[in-house]
Amino acid sequence: MDGFEIHDPRFAHYILANAPLEELGSGFRWIEGPVWFGDANCLLFQDLPRNRTMRWIEGEGFSVYRAPSDYANGQTRDRQGRLIACSHRGRCLTRTEPTGEVTVLATHHDGRRLNAPNDVVVKSDGTIWFTDPLYGISNDYEGGRQVSEQPPALYRLDPETGRLDAMATDFDGPNGLAFSPDERRLYVAETGDQRKPNPRQYIRVFDVGPDGRLTGGDVFHTIAPGYCDGMRVDEDGNVWSSAADGVHCLDPDGKLLGKILVPHRVSNLTFGGLHKNRLFIGGSHTLYGIFLDRRGVQWP
C-alpha cells in the first residue's frame, strides 16, 4: 500500500485504505510538543525555534496561541485538563491555569537548576513525569546556550506537595516518554549525547511498581533510520515512534509492525480527534495528520 511499509500482517489492520497521509500546513521551523484539546477541538504544538506555540483547528487553520512561548517543547494535559509544558529558556515545568495564568511547577532539583525539560506525561495518580536533557541549553536555536548544573535525568513531580524525585539518572539524553495503557511500563527515548560521534539512541522500557519506582530500563527497540524523539501508545499497547523516515509502529514486545512513511524527519506525534484515532505528526517544518483504525491512549 502506497505510503506505508507493512512488516507484520497485524499492521495492515491498523491502517485505512481510504485515509492517506494529509498535509495540514507547512512553513514552520521545527515542530514539537503536539497535544490535543478535545474540549476545544484544537491541536496545540510548538514552532520551537520561532519561540511560539501554535493552534490548529480544522476548517479554520492556524493561529498563534502563545508568543513568546519561552521556547516550550513537550506538552501534555493533567487530569484537570490543564496544559503542562516544558520550557527550554526558563529551564522549568509550567502549568497553564483555566484563567490563562502560568504557574511554574519545578525549576530546581537538590538546589540546582534543571537543564531544559523536554517531554512530559501525566500518570493517572496526577504525578507528572518529565525528561531533562541538555539539548535546549546546548545551542542558541532552541532556547539559548546556558551552563548545565546537573546531569540529564528522568523526573517525577508530585504537584500537590511539590516534591521532585529523580527516577532514573543513567541517561545521556532522555527525550520522549509514554506509559503503557495499564501504566505498568514506561517507555523513554534515549537520544544520547549528540556531541559524540556515535551517541546511544534507542527506546528503553521500565517496569513501574505500585509505588511508582522504576526497575529494568532495558533496550526495548532501536529505531532505524534515525532515532526516537517522541512517541505515543495506542489501545493495544503498541508504541508509535518518530523516525527519520516517518512513524514506526512497534508491538509491546518491541517488534516492528509497520511504518507510516512521511516526506520529512518526524520529531513528535500525538493521537487526537473525536475518537482519538487521528495521528498528528510533526514532520520537521510540516504538520501532517492521518486517520488510523486504532485509538490512542492518553488523557483526556
N, C-alpha and C positions, 0 to 999 in steps of 0.2 A: 504494500500500500504506500503510495507516494506520501512523503513527509514523515514516515515512521520507519523504524527498524524493529522487527519482531524477533526476539531471541528465544522466546518461550511461548508456546501456544496460549498461555493464560493472558498474555498481554493483548492479544487480538480481541479479547472480550472487554478490554478497558477503553478501547478507542472506538469512535463512531465514524462510519464511512462518510457520512454527510456533514461532519463537523470538522472542517480543516482548521489549521492554524490561521488566526486572524491578526493582522497588524492594526493595533488600536491607535497608535500615534508614535511619532518619532521626533528627533531634534533635541533629545536630552543628552547630557554628557555621560552619565553613568547612573543607571537605575539601581536603587537598593530599597530594602525595607518595605515591600508591599504588604498592606494589611487591609482586609475587607471590613467595611462597616455596613452590615446588612440593614440595620435600622435607618441608615441614611442613604442606602442604595448607592454607595460610592466606594471607590478604592483610593486609599492614600498610598503614596510612595515617595521616595526621596530622589530628587535630582541632585545627588550628593555634591559633586564639585561646584555646582551653582549655589549651594547653601540654601536650598529651598525644598519645602515639602509640597508635593503636587496632589491634586484631587482629580479623579476621573469619574464622570457619571455618564452612563450610556445614553446616547441621544443628545447630550449637552456638551460633551467633550471635556477639555482640560481647563483647570484654573489653579491658581496658586492658593494653597491652604495656609502656608506659613512661610514667611521670609523676613528676616533670615531664620534658618532652622537650627542654628548653632551647629551646623554640619552634622545633623542627625543621620543615623544609619538604620539599624534594625528597629522594628516596631512590632507591637502586638497590642492586645486589649486585655485588661484584667477582668475579673469576674463581675465587676460592676459596669463593664463596657467602656472604661476609661482608657485613653491612649497612653501606652507605656513606650518610651523611646530612649534609644541610646544616643548620646551626644559625643561626637569626637572632640569638637572645640572645647566644650565645657568639661569633658572628661567625667561625665556623670550619667546617671539614670534619672529620667524625669517622668512625671505623670501629668496629663492634662485633665483638669477637673471639668465637670459639666459647665461651670461658669466661664471656662476658657483660661482660667488661671493655671500657670505651670508650677507644679510642685517638684522640687529637687528631692529625690529619694535617697541617693547614695553618691558620695563624692570620694570617700576615703576608705581604706581598709588598713587596720592596725596603725592608724595615724599617718599613713602615706597616701598620696593621691592615686586614684585609679589611672589606668593608662588611657584607653579610648574604647569604652564599651561598644560592642559591635553588633551582637544579635541577642534576642531576648524572647523567652516564652514564660507563660504563667501556668503553674500547676493548679489542679482543682482545689487544693487547700489554700490557694491565694498566694503562695510563695512565688517570688519572681526569680527566675534563673537567667543569668546572662554571662556572655563571654567577654573577656577583656584582654585583647591582644594589643600590640603596639602600632598596628597599621595606621590608625588615624592621627598619630603624633610623629610618625616617621617621615612624613613628607608634607609639602605645602598644598597638595592638590585636594586632599580630602579632610582638611582640618587645620593643618599648620604644625610645623615641627616644634616639639616640646621635649623636655627631658623626662624619661621614664623614671619612676620612683620605686617600681617593684616588678617582679616577673609577671608574664602573662598567666591568667588563671580563669577558671570557671567558678562563678559565684552564685550563692543563693541568698536572697534578701527576704526577710520577713517584714512586710510593710507595716504590720501592726506594732511591732516592737522596735523596728529599725535595725535589728541585728543582721549583720552581713557576714556570712561564712564563706571561706574559700573551700570549695568542694573537691577540686582537682587542680593541682599545680604542675603536673608533668606534661605541659603543653609548650610548644614553641609558638603557636599561633592559633588559639581556639577561635572558631568562627561560628558558622550556623549551627543551630541545635533544634531538636524536636523530641517530644515524648511519644512513645507508642500509645495506642488507644487506651490501654489499661494502666498507663503510666508506670509500668514495671521496668521499662527500659528508657534510657536517654541516649539519643544519638547526638554526637558532637563532631563537627568537622574540624580536623587538624589541617590547616593550610600552611603551617610551618613558618620558619624564618626565611622570608623570601629574599633576604640579602645573601643567603648561602646558595651555592651552585646547584645543590640537589636537596631542597627542603623536604621535610616529612610532609606528605599530603595524602590523607586518607580519612575515611569516616570511622570513628570509634564508637563502640557501644558499651554502655554501663548498665549494670543491674541496679535498680533503685529499691532500697529497703523500705520497710514500713515507716521508719523514722527519717527517711529522705537521704540516708547515707548511701554513697556510691561504692560499688565494688566492680571488679572487672576492668573495663576500659580497653578491651582487645580491639584489633582492627576488624571492622565489620565489612568494609568494601573499599577498594581503591578505584576511584573514578579515572577513566581514560577515554578520550583525551581530556586534558585539563585537570580540574580538581573540583571538589565540592566546596562551594561558597555558602549557599543557602539550601534548605531542604524543608519539605513538609511530609506528613504521613496521611495515608488515606484510611478508610474504614476497615480495610482488611489488614492493616498494619504494614502495607508496602511503603517504602521510602521513595519519594520523588526528589531527586537531587539535581542541582545545577551542574553543568559541564561545559566544556569548550564547544561541543557540537550540538548542544541542546539541553534536554531534560532526560535523565536516566531514571527508569523505574526499577527498584530493587525489592525483592520479596523479603520477608522477615528473616530469612537465612542468609541474606546478602547476595543472592543470585540475581544477575541482570536479566530482567524480563523483557525489556524493550526500551526504545528511545523515541522521544519526540524531537525531530530534527529542526533546529532553529538557525536562521542565517547568521546570527551573531552570538558571541560568547554570552552565556547566561550567568547572571550574578545571583539572582534570587527569584523566588516564586511564592505564590500562596493560592489556596483554594478560596473561592468566593461565589457570588451569585446566589440566586434564590435557594437552590438546593445544595450549595457548596460543591457543585460538580464542574465548576468552571475554573480552570487553572490559569492564573495570571502570571506572566513570565516577563521578567526584566532581561531583555537581550541587549546588553550594552547600552546603546542610545535609543532603543526602540522598545515600546511596551506591546506585548502580544497577549492573546487570550485564546483558549481552546476549551471546548466542552468535552468532558470525558464521561464514561459510563462507570464512574466511581466518585464517591463523595469524600471530601477532605475531613479530617478530624482536627478541629481547632475551636477555640472559643472566641466570641459567641457565635 
